[in-house]
């Protein structure tokens, strides 16, 4: 179809008008099937017709669908994606072609091509008209040929788009992209879990052991000695390192989320918020990608609440409604949260897109802010 | 005191055993997983158990589940649970097991403060309740309205009560006299409409119950 928007000369010189014409002419094949059925119906006796006619039609559906796929390549170079209900869609296209499309295609070609052709051939087929009129008709026919090229290409393109829409619904490529993004997110999540585990089993345990050893050593040294003072400093540093490491690990992956699910993990995040946040989340265990996504979105929302909203309190409510996890985060702050300003909210929407979730935000200047998240749990 | 230790990291397990023995306790068994803990308790009848939360085989919360199971079976057994991170749900489950007496929930970091750690274990073994300051901080943050009526010093004292500290220990921490602590506590209980309670684990439980309502 884009070919139509080219400038006339390159368009007319291109293969597209020819390809579209060939595409449409190929409708003689389904036409022949119908013809065959009609011929068979003429020959067979009464009762058999009612069985054989529809039988031939049904048997021809899938070969025809294959044929439709093949000829679609003439006008549409993009490969068709795999869809789950492929056979049903192919049958639908074949039925539509048999009943209507084939004769519309052929009539389109006949009118647009045969008209100019007859005009051009006027002097030959209608020798009785005056030669000047005949020549003028021929010229008019030649002039009409480009118009025919446009018409044929337009109908061919529209017809191809229709076939594609039936065989592969819009969005099926998108869902493949989403699936591959979901796999990627899963892989990231696995990796984060592994890092958390490694830190827990390694550095964290060693630091606890170090802090314990330093604590024991302090028992044996007088606090006011130089060595005792240095030991105290070292002990303080070790404890500080442990606290920092714990915060770091929490950012990488929430072990509570894995152990106890979303409600417990949200209570944990809310408990660490500098702004008091009440939590009313009543959901059981959910599929891991849903829990992880909801957890990150809520964490980010609460971080924003603490940083920007100047709220005095917040509320997180979570419920399952008809198979959809619905989470609302509200605050009584100043509002004015704008997805266009920060990357935070956009990042949330991106994360949600992977699990086909939705994010809506209401944050008028002056507040309050309400963030609503919906994630299908199926 | 006879103690069983459950901790899967060998370094820490040995360290803990050494530490407790140094303070005169007897470590009757050190094990590395939850089934081992249950078996060791059945075999040795210790007075106290110190257990890690995350242990083999699943590396999630096996230690905590074992601790809850033990509390159900032996209400008189003191259980101190150590965790690498603070989780209110874990604390709540422990406090709800039995009558909340004789349990403790501490961050592993606290082992480093050797004296306080052993002191906490002693309090748990004596039927007390010990809750990590980090958990208490989260609980205090949850309820703002009635707590706003407390002075900052009273809030501090409330936190220390919730951790399971005695009047003497609170007085030492805040560099004030025990009489001053008692006065703060009386004020707090009056402001929060709590029945006055003596120094002891009932007071700790009353405060924790109050904080957890929110």
Interface residues (C-beta under 8 A of the other chain):
Chain A: X197 X200 X201 X204 X205 X206 X208 X209 X211 X212 X213 X214 X215 X216 X218 X219 X235 X238 X239 X242 X243 X246 X249 X250 X255 X256 X258 X259 X260 X264 X267 X268 X270 X271 X272 X273 X274 X276 X278 X312 X313
Chain B: X9 X11 X12 X15 X16 X18 X19 X22 X54 X59 X60 X61 X84 X85 X86 X87 X88 X89 X108 X109 X111 X112 X113 X114 X115 X117 X138 X139 X141 X142 X143 X144 X214
